[in-house]
Amino acid sequence: MKGTYVDGFVIVIPKNNVAAYKKMATEGKKMWMKYGALDYKECMGDDLTPDMGGMPFLTFPKLTTLKSNETLWFSFITYKSKKQRDQINKKVMADMEKQIEKGKDMKMPWDMERFSFGGFKVVVGS
Protein backbone atom coordinates (compact mmCIF):
# COMPACT_ATOMS: atom_id res chain seq x y z
CA MET A 1 0.00 0.00 0.00
CA LYS A 2 1.33 3.40 -0.94
CA GLY A 3 1.15 6.30 1.48
CA THR A 4 -1.71 8.74 1.70
CA TYR A 5 -0.13 11.12 4.22
CA VAL A 6 3.15 13.06 4.17
CA ASP A 7 5.01 15.21 6.66
CA GLY A 8 6.99 17.82 4.72
CA PHE A 9 9.86 19.99 5.94
CA VAL A 10 11.78 22.97 4.53
CA ILE A 11 15.03 23.51 6.42
CA VAL A 12 17.78 26.11 5.97
CA ILE A 13 21.15 24.58 6.91
CA PRO A 14 24.41 26.57 7.08
CA LYS A 15 26.88 24.95 4.66
CA ASN A 16 29.35 24.35 7.49
CA ASN A 17 26.67 22.29 9.30
CA VAL A 18 25.73 19.96 6.41
CA ALA A 19 27.78 17.01 7.74
CA ALA A 20 26.22 17.35 11.20
CA TYR A 21 22.74 17.58 9.69
CA LYS A 22 23.31 14.54 7.45
CA LYS A 23 24.39 12.55 10.50
CA MET A 24 21.28 13.65 12.41
CA ALA A 25 19.03 12.95 9.42
CA THR A 26 20.49 9.45 8.99
CA GLU A 27 19.64 8.68 12.61
CA GLY A 28 16.20 10.20 12.12
CA LYS A 29 15.55 7.97 9.12
CA LYS A 30 16.46 4.88 11.12
CA MET A 31 14.06 5.88 13.89
CA TRP A 32 11.07 6.78 11.69
CA MET A 33 11.49 3.65 9.58
CA LYS A 34 11.85 1.51 12.73
CA TYR A 35 8.43 2.68 13.88
CA GLY A 36 6.72 2.10 10.53
CA ALA A 37 7.09 5.08 8.19
CA LEU A 38 6.83 4.00 4.57
CA ASP A 39 9.55 6.31 3.27
CA TYR A 40 11.91 9.00 4.54
CA LYS A 41 13.76 11.41 2.26
CA GLU A 42 16.20 14.25 2.96
CA CYS A 43 16.81 16.28 -0.20
CA MET A 44 19.42 19.06 -0.48
CA GLY A 45 18.67 21.88 -2.92
CA ASP A 46 20.38 21.51 -6.26
CA ASP A 47 18.53 23.74 -8.77
CA LEU A 48 16.74 26.32 -6.63
CA THR A 49 16.34 28.99 -9.32
CA PRO A 50 15.24 26.98 -12.37
CA ASP A 51 14.52 28.70 -15.67
CA MET A 52 10.73 28.70 -15.99
CA GLY A 53 10.69 30.35 -19.40
CA GLY A 54 10.24 33.85 -18.02
CA MET A 55 7.28 33.00 -15.80
CA PRO A 56 7.58 34.80 -12.44
CA PHE A 57 7.66 32.36 -9.56
CA LEU A 58 8.66 32.77 -5.95
CA THR A 59 11.68 30.52 -5.59
CA PHE A 60 12.72 28.73 -2.41
CA PRO A 61 15.75 31.01 -1.92
CA LYS A 62 13.47 34.07 -1.89
CA LEU A 63 10.87 32.34 0.27
CA THR A 64 13.45 31.36 2.89
CA THR A 65 15.78 34.37 2.47
CA LEU A 66 18.56 31.89 1.73
CA LYS A 67 22.07 33.28 2.10
CA SER A 68 25.14 32.28 0.05
CA ASN A 69 26.60 30.35 3.01
CA GLU A 70 23.45 28.22 3.42
CA THR A 71 21.83 25.21 1.80
CA LEU A 72 18.14 24.49 1.54
CA TRP A 73 16.67 21.08 2.28
CA PHE A 74 13.25 19.69 1.42
CA SER A 75 12.51 16.60 3.41
CA PHE A 76 9.50 14.33 3.72
CA ILE A 77 8.26 11.27 5.52
CA THR A 78 5.47 9.14 4.03
CA TYR A 79 2.84 7.25 6.01
CA LYS A 80 -0.18 5.04 5.31
CA SER A 81 -2.48 7.62 6.93
CA LYS A 82 -2.60 10.61 9.25
CA LYS A 83 -3.59 8.25 12.07
CA GLN A 84 -0.50 6.12 11.44
CA ARG A 85 1.64 9.28 11.29
CA ASP A 86 0.35 10.37 14.68
CA GLN A 87 1.07 6.92 16.17
CA ILE A 88 4.58 6.78 14.72
CA ASN A 89 5.44 10.34 15.77
CA LYS A 90 4.28 9.58 19.32
CA LYS A 91 6.68 6.59 19.44
CA VAL A 92 9.53 8.58 17.89
CA MET A 93 9.09 11.44 20.37
CA ALA A 94 9.01 8.97 23.30
CA ASP A 95 12.20 7.33 22.00
CA MET A 96 13.85 10.75 21.61
CA GLU A 97 12.90 11.67 25.18
CA LYS A 98 14.83 8.62 26.39
CA GLN A 99 17.91 9.80 24.46
CA ILE A 100 17.66 13.47 25.42
CA GLU A 101 20.32 13.23 28.11
CA LYS A 102 22.92 12.23 25.52
CA GLY A 103 22.19 15.24 23.36
CA LYS A 104 21.19 17.83 25.94
CA ASP A 105 24.15 20.10 25.12
CA MET A 106 23.97 19.55 21.36
CA LYS A 107 23.38 22.66 19.26
CA MET A 108 20.88 22.17 16.44
CA PRO A 109 22.61 22.49 13.04
CA TRP A 110 19.90 24.86 11.78
CA ASP A 111 18.03 27.97 12.83
CA MET A 112 14.72 26.78 14.32
CA GLU A 113 13.09 30.08 13.32
CA ARG A 114 13.65 29.16 9.67
CA PHE A 115 12.43 25.57 9.97
CA SER A 116 9.00 24.87 8.48
CA PHE A 117 6.93 21.69 8.57
CA GLY A 118 3.42 20.37 8.27
CA GLY A 119 1.27 17.36 7.49
CA PHE A 120 -0.18 16.92 4.02
CA LYS A 121 -2.96 14.64 2.76
CA VAL A 122 -2.14 13.15 -0.65
CA VAL A 123 -4.80 14.39 -3.06
CA VAL A 124 -3.31 13.47 -6.46
CA GLY A 125 -1.11 10.38 -6.72
CA SER A 126 -0.70 7.69 -4.13
N, C-alpha and C positions, 0 to 999 in steps of 0.2 A: 504494500500500500504506500502510495506517495503521500507526502505531507500536505496538509491543508492549512497549516499555521506556521508563521515565520517570525522570529525576533530579528530585527534589523538594527544595526549599529553604524554610526558614522563617527570616526575617532581621528583626531588630529594628534599625530605622534612626532615629537622632535626627532630629526634624523639621527641624532646621537643616542636616542633611546630605542631605536628599532630592534636591536638585538635583545634588549631586556623585554620589549613587548612581545617579540616572537616567542621567547621562552615562556612568558606568562600565557600567551595564547595557546601554545602547544599543551601546556598543563590544563588549560580550560577545556580544550577539545577533548582530552582524555576524560575529564570529569563529566562533561555533558553527554558524551557518547556512552559512558559507563552507566548513566542513569536513564538512557533510552532515547536520546535525540536521534533523529534519522540522519541528519547531516550537520556539519559545522564547517564554516568557511571563514577564513580571514584573508581579505584581499587588499593588497597595497596598490594605491593609485598608480597608474601607468600612463594613461592618456586622459588627463583631466581637463584639457581644453581642446576637444576634438573640433575639426572643421565641420560645421553643420551647413555648409553651403550658403553662408551669409545669414542664416536664421538666427535671431537673437535669443539666446538661452542663458539662464543663470547657471553658471558652472559651479561645481563643487568648490574650487578655490575661492570664488567670490562668496559663496554661501557660508563658508567656514572661515573666511578671512585668513586663508592659508598663507604662511610666510615662506620665504625661500629656504629656510632651515628646517622645514617641517614636511612630513609626509601625510597623506590622507588615506585612511583605511575604511573600507566598507566591509562589514562582517555580518554574517547571518547564521542563524541556527534554525533548522527545520524540524517540525514536530508533526505528529499525526493530527493533533487538534489543539485548540486553546487549553482544553482541560488537561491534556497530557503535558503541555508546556508548563502549566501551573504546578502540576505534580512534580515534574522533573526539576523545575527551578527551586521548589521547596526543599528537595533532597540536596541539590547542589549547594544552596545557601547553608543548610545544616552542616554539610561536610566542610564548607569553608569556615564556618564558625569554629569547628574543631581544630582547624589549622591556623587560626588567627594568631595564636601566640608566636608561631614561627615567623610570621610576616608582619608583626605589629610595628616594626620600625621601618618597613619597606616603603619607599616613596613610589607612588604610582608613576609609570613612565609617560603619562599624558596629563593634560590639564582637564580636570573633571568639569570645568565650566564650559568646555568645548567638546563634550562627549554627549552624543544624542542617541537615543534608542527608543524602540517601541515595538509593540506586537502588531502583526499584520495578518489578516485573513486572506488566503489565496482566493482570488476571484476569477482569474483567467489562468489556465494551466492547471497543473496538479502537483 
